[in-house]
Amino acid sequence: MRRLPSLNALRAFEAAARHQSFTRAAEELHVSQGAISHQVKLLEAQLGMALFRRAHHGLAITFAGQNYLQVVKAAFDQLALGTERLLQQENAGTLTVSMSPNFVAKWLVHRLGKFVAGQPTIDLRVNATVRHVDFTKEDIDLAVRHGTGSWPDLQVTPLCVEQIFPVCSPALLAGAHALREMADLRHHTLLHDSARDDWPIWLDAAGLADFSPSQTLTFDQSATVIDAAAAGQGVALARSALAAADLQAGRLLRPFALSLPAPFAYYIVCPKPTAMRAKIVAFRSWLLAEAAADARDLAALPRRQPQAASDWPK
């Protein structure tokens, strides 16, 4: 068992010995002179020896006090160095983030180079999983979650609100069954996401509740649905965040203007005690900046106006 004096007593002694003054030690530690004197007396009593000689002309450190000062100062220096190294590791070093495979594939991967270039001291590690990670049991610093934002035990920051709308390859605008108006949907394959199929909701909002496509194709990942649409395999109903990169690059376009608000959004979450660590703040700020840029870019993209459902040929 370690025999250690009080940390407050050691701090008072080290400051007083360094300054050769209780008054200046009190000013440095923002306490009263009496508090410094009291702590030094407690330390002397515990050690069973005098550390200072008190005289009319001032304060003088004893031989034992001089020797002990070297020990205490070295211990404080080592503690300060270890603390600084720990903080540097926490504020730089490895940053482990958790996101869904769909979000990683369609939103994150193509833009990671910008973050790495701007934060060369951060070793970013991405954990792609559909699970909501348990921060108390897993070595995860931050996560991006898709949901309602109701996680009261975590620091929650809205990342992007989503819209749902049809997307397709520019190739579908040419040929015998070019997709120019809603009536042309009947000639194309509708691409479905088995995790959440929003086509019936969108078709109902478009006044097409009884619409039947010529063919459907279903995938179990949202990213695959978008990739299939970009490859010209049909028309997908996409969420704006996941389709943003393909829309901006021209691999996808929006054939119709009608969009619906998605029931869920993306949120940045992390434990509240670590929310202001420098590396977490840096990554969160970068995510928010990228999402804001996407919103501006998507708003600037031209949208083709659909023909009213009532004008469809019977």
N, C-alpha and C positions, 0 to 999 in steps of 0.2 A: 504494500500500500504506500503510495507516494505521500510524503510529508511536505505539504505545500502551504506557504503563507497565503493570506488573502490577496487577491489580485489588486483590490483597491489600495491596500497597504503597500504593495510593491510599486504600484504606479506613483503613489505619493512619495515614497522613498527615492525612486529613480529620478523623478523631477526635481526634488529638493536637493539631491546630491549633485545633479548635473548643474543646477543653478547656484548651488551653495546658498540657497535662500528659500525659506518657507513661503515668503510673500510672492516671489516670482513663480514658484511652483503652483501656488494657489491660482495665480492669474492664468497660467497655462492650462490648468485642468478645470478652470471655471468653478472653483469652490472657495470656501473661506480659508484664511490662514489657520484658523483654529482646527478646521477639518484635516488639513495636512498634518499639523502637529499631532492631532489625535491618532491618525493612522500610523504615523511613524512610531509613536509610543507603543501602539499595539504590536507592531512588528518587532520592536526592540524587546518587548516583554515575551513574545513568542520565541525569539531567538536566544534570549537570556544574555544579551550584550548590548552595549551602547553603539549606535551607528553615527551619532553626531555628538559634538561637544558644543554646548550652548554657552556663549560668553557675551559680555557686554558689547564687544566690538562686532559680533555677528555669529554666524554659524560655521563650524568647522567639522569636516567629516573625519571620523576616526580611521585608524589603519584597517580595522575589521570592516568598516563601512566602505572604504575604498576597494577592498577585495570583493566585497559582496556586490558593489555597483557593477564591476566588470561582468559578474555572473548574470545579474538581472538584466543589464543592457544587452548582453549577447542573446539572452532568452527572448527579450522583447524584439530584437532585430530579426531573429529567426522566425518568431511568430508573425511579424509584419510581412516578411518575405513569403512565408507560406500562404498567408491570407491573400497577398497580391497575386501569387501564382494561381490560387484557386479561383479568384475572381476573373483572371484573364482566361482561364479555361472555361468558365461559365459564360463569359461574355463573348468569347470567340470559340475556337475549338469546334467540337462536333455539335451540329444541330440536327436532331432527328425529328422528322415530321411524318404525320400519318394522313393519308388521303385515299379516296376510293380509286380503284384501278381506272374507272372511266374518267375521273377528273385528272388523274396523272397523265393518261394517254392523250386526251383531247385538249386540255387546258394548260397543263404545267410543262410538259417535256420540251416543247418547241421554244419556250422562252427562258429556260433555265440558264442559258449562257449569259444572259444579261445580269442575273443575280450573282452568278459566280464571278463575273468580271468586276462587279461593283463591291463584292465582299470576299476578297481573296483569302481572308483569315478564317472564314467559316467553312468547315467541312460538312456539307449538307448531305444528309442521308434520308432517302424517301422510302417510307414503308407503305406500300400499296395494299390496302385491305378494305373490305366492306364493313368490317367490325368497327364499332365505336370503342376505341381503346380505353383501358382503365389507366389513367395517369398515375394512380397510386401504386400500381403493380408493374407497369411497363416503362421502359426507358424511352419515353416519348416526350419531346418538348412542346410540340404544338400539333394541332390537327385541323383539317378542313372538313367540316361535316355538312351533310345535306339534310335539312329538316326544318323544324319550326323555330329553332333558336332557343328552345326552352331547356337549358342545362344550368340550373341555378347554382350549382357548386363550382362552375367554371367561369373564367373570363370569356365573354362571348362578344365578338365583333362581327357585324354583318359584312359579308364580302360582296355578294352580288345577288340582286333580285332577278329572277328569270322570267322570260316569256316563252311561250310554246307556239311554234309556227311551222308550216311545211317548208322543206328545203329539197333541192334536187340539183343534179349536175347540169351545167349549161348545155350539155349534149342533148338533154331532153327538150330543148327548145327548137330542135330541128327535126326534120324527117316527116313522114306521113302523118304521124300523130303528135306533132309538136305541142308541147304544153304551153298554151297561150291563155287559156281561160279555164275556169273551174270545170267546165263541161268536159275538158280533155283529160281530167283525172281518171275517167272511166277506162281509158286506154292504157293506163300505167299501173305498175305494181305498187301497192302501198306497203312500205316497210314498217314493221311493228317491233316494239320493244316488249318482251315478255314480262319484264319487271314492272312496267307501268305503261299500259296502252292507252294513250290519250286521243287516238283517232276518233272514237265515237263522240267524245266531248267536243272536239274541234269541228267535226262534221255537223253535229247538232247546232253549234253556234253559227255555222255557215248556212243553216237552213237545209241541211242535207242529211237528215237523220236516216232516211231510207236508202241512201246511196250504197251501191254495191260495186266495189272495184272488180276489174277483170281478174286480178290475182293478188295474193298477199304473200309476204315473206317475213318470217319472224326470227329475231335473234335474241339471245339472252344477255347482251351487253349493249348499253346505249352507245358506246364508242363504235361498236361494230355496225350498228344501224347507220350512224353518220358516215362511216367509211363506205358502206354499201351505197349510200345515196351519192357520195362523191364519185364513186366508180360507175355511176349511171345505171345502177340496178333497180332504181325505182324512186319513189317520192317518200321521204321520211318526215315524221313529225319530230322536230328537234327542240331541245332546250337551248336557249340563247347562249349560255356560258360554254356549253360543250361544242356548239357549232361555230363559235366566234372566229376561230383561226381559219377554218375552211371558208367561211363567208368572206373574210378579209382578203384571203389569198385568191378568191375567185373560183375555188374548186366547187363551191356550192353557191346557189343563189336562192332568193325567196321568190317563188313564182306568184305568191298572193300576199296581200298586205295584212289579212286577218291574223291576229295573234291573240293569245289568251294568257293571263297571268298564271304562272306555275304555282301550285299549292305549297311548294317548299322552296327554300333558297339555300345558298351556301354561306356558311359562317366559319370564322376563324375562332378556335377555342384553345385554351390552355389553362393550367392551374392558376388561380388568382395570385398566389405568393410569388410566382415566377414571371408574371405577365410583363414586368418592366425590365427584365434582363436585356442587355444590349442586343444580343444576337436574336432574341425573340422579337424585340421591337423592330429590328432591321428587316427581318423576314416578313413580319406582319405589314409593315409600311410598304414593302415592295409588292406584296400581294394586292394590297388596296390600290396602289398606283396602277398596276396592270389591269385590274378589274375596271377602274375608272376609265382607262384608255380604251378598253374594249367597248364600254358603254358609249363613249363618244364616237368611236369608229362605226359601231353598228347603227347608231342613229343617223350617221351620214350616208350610209349605203342606200342606193336607190331601191325602191320597192315597186314592183309591178302591181297595178290595181286589178283586182279580180272582177270578173263579170258577175252581176247579181245572180243569185240562184234562180230568181223568178224568170230570168232571161234565158235559162238553159233550154236547149231544144228538147221537146218531149219525145 
